[in-house]
Amino acid sequence: MRIWNLLAVLGAVTSPALGQGGQLTRPDAWRIRPDQPGADTTALEFVAMPPGWHITTGPSLILWDPAKTAFGQYTVESEVFFFRGKSRDTEGYGILLGGKNLDGPEPDYVYFLLRNDGKYLVKHRVGSQTHVIQDWTVHAAVARHTGEGGPTVKNVIRVEAGADSVQFFVNDQAVAAFPRSHMKADGIVGLRVNHGLNLHVSKLEVK
């Protein structure tokens, strides 16, 4: 989808996204969990806006549909439009995979994030503890919004989980790969969005 076509969609409220009273509605099946228990999520906006969902965060959080899972050999891909005017350049956004116990006391998942400073990250979280798989690293594949060319920039984020390795891609360019044996890649697939970001996620697909 061309960026200007997406902007036209965002500028016009379409009937599939409308609830009673003409308001955009939060997707019924999706669940939300902030990093910090009891965090104030009143600033969060998460609404169905075909194609996809529009997200504006207060605190950092994860979002997922429990029915969207991936096991064995699979590909998960998301297309994300970053709106710089209401976002922080140094906060990450992207996908989570291998999600388990996301509603429980010890949520467990791997996440792959980008930032508008041109960097990417791969990390694993269990409960409140995280460990770095790949620290923030600059890569030319990450599209950055530099203040020119309109209000938004698009990045396509993809993970390919194979029999022996898990590979990470940005805009069809491989940026990292790790042994499958060292990564818990089976489970729920969803989104991770850090605080102070304004995004449109036009797709989250598992194949």
Secondary structure, DSSP 4 states (H G I P E B T S, - for coil): --HHHHHHHHHS--GGGB-GGG-B---TT-EEEESSTT---TT-EEEE-SSSEEEE-SS-EEEEEEEEEE-SSEEEEEEEEEEGGGS-TT--EEEEEEEESTTSSS-EEEEEEE-TTSEEEEEEEETTEEEEEEEEEE-TTS----S-SSSEEEEEEEEEE-SSEEEEEETTEEEEEEEGGGS---EEEEEEE-SS-EEEEEEEEE-
